[in-house]
Amino acid sequence: MPSCPECENNLDIELDEVEEGDVITCEECGTEFEVVGIDPLELSRVEDDYDEEEDELYDEEEEE
């Protein structure tokens, strides 16, 4: 069973039922992860992706 990269709690997911792009939430710490790879399972924090996009938009607005 995969574990949360943040708190190392076991994630309650079935590996054969997840697809790339699915969002998984850790029941222990509440962190959301997007499935970016299946074999092996790779997770990316949803907040990190959002923050990077938000920073890029902010930087573009400053340049104008």
RABEL-V936323 format. One record per backbone hydrogen bond with DSSP energy under -1.0 kcal/mol. CO is the residue of the C=O (numbers start at 1). NH is the residue of the N-H. E is the energy in kcal/mol with one decimal. If there is no record, write none. Layout:
co=CO nh=NH e=E
co=CO nh=NH e=E
//
This chain:
co=2 nh=11 e=-3.1
co=4 nh=8 e=-1.9
co=9 nh=4 e=-3.1
co=11 nh=13 e=-1.9
co=14 nh=17 e=-2.1
co=19 nh=22 e=-2.1
co=22 nh=35 e=-2.9
co=24 nh=33 e=-3.2
co=26 nh=30 e=-1.8
co=31 nh=26 e=-2.5
co=32 nh=46 e=-2.4
co=33 nh=24 e=-3.5
co=34 nh=44 e=-2.1
co=35 nh=21 e=-3.1
co=37 nh=42 e=-2.2
co=42 nh=36 e=-2.6
co=42 nh=37 e=-1.3
co=44 nh=34 e=-3.2
co=45 nh=49 e=-1.4
co=46 nh=50 e=-2.1
co=47 nh=51 e=-2.8
co=48 nh=52 e=-2.1
co=49 nh=53 e=-2.0
co=50 nh=54 e=-2.7
co=51 nh=55 e=-2.5
co=52 nh=56 e=-2.2
co=53 nh=57 e=-2.2
co=54 nh=58 e=-2.2
co=55 nh=59 e=-2.6
co=56 nh=60 e=-2.2
co=57 nh=61 e=-2.0
co=58 nh=62 e=-1.8
co=59 nh=63 e=-1.5
//
